């Protein structure tokens, strides 16, 4: 990554298969004013264009925590995801 200030940093979050049997890849931008831009791909269609939307960061965190509680695996620790989505993620390399 270049040191350019215009470079968007994203936290990649791979969520393992749930009951529906599909994985999901989320790229989480840095939250701004409680909102976070999320690019999402489904394991059923990795080659498709990402679904992009802005979500409430706190609501997204609750959803991710619920996915983990339901037994879906995450490639990031919940701690790292919490830091990122609460704005304390500058400490994450």
N, C-alpha and C positions, 0 to 999 in steps of 0.2 A: 504494500500500500504506500502511496506517496504521502508526503506530509502536507499535501494541499488541504487548505481549510474547507474547500468545497466538497471534499470526499465524504460521502455519507457512510457512517459506520453502522453496521447492522449486526444484531445477535442472531446467529442461525439456531433454530430450535427444531429438532427432528422429534416428532411425537410418534411413538410406536403404535402398532396396530391396536385398535380397540375392538369392541364387539362387532363392528361393521367390517373389520378385516383390512382397513386401509391405513396407511401411514400418512402423515402430513408433514410438510416442511414449511416452517414459518421463518421469514426473515423480518426481524423486529428492528425498526429504526429507533433512534434515540427519541424518547418521549419529549414532547414540547407542550406546555400548558395542559398537562393531563391527558393528552391525546398521543397516540402512537400509530404510525403508518406500518401496516402489516402487508407483506407480500406472501401469498399462500399458494402452495401446490399440493395436490392430492397424489398419493401413491398410485392411484388408479390411472393417473394421466400425467406423469412427470414431464413429458415433452410439451404439454399445453402451456399457454401463457399463464403467468401468475394472476391470481385474483388479488387485486390491490384495494385496500380500504383503510380508512382511519378509524381506530377504535378507541374507546375510553380505556386508558392504561390500567386502571384499577379493576374494571370489569374483565379485561383480558387476563389479568393476573389471577382473578378468582376462577375463571374458566380453565386456565392452565393447571392451577392447583387441583381442581376437580378432576381433570384428566389423569393427573398423577395419582390421586386418591383412588381412582377407579382401576388402577393397575396398569395404565399405559406408561411405557418407558419414555424417558426424556434424555437427550444427549447432553443437556446442561443440567446442573443442579438447580433445584428450586431456589436455593439461596442466590445463585447467580442471576436467575430470571427475576427474582424479587428486587435485587439491587438495580438491575437494568430498568425495570418498569417503574420503579419508584424514583428514578433520577439519580440514584447513587452509583450507577453503573460506570462512572468514569474510572472507578478503581479496577474494573475488569479489563485485563489486557486484550 
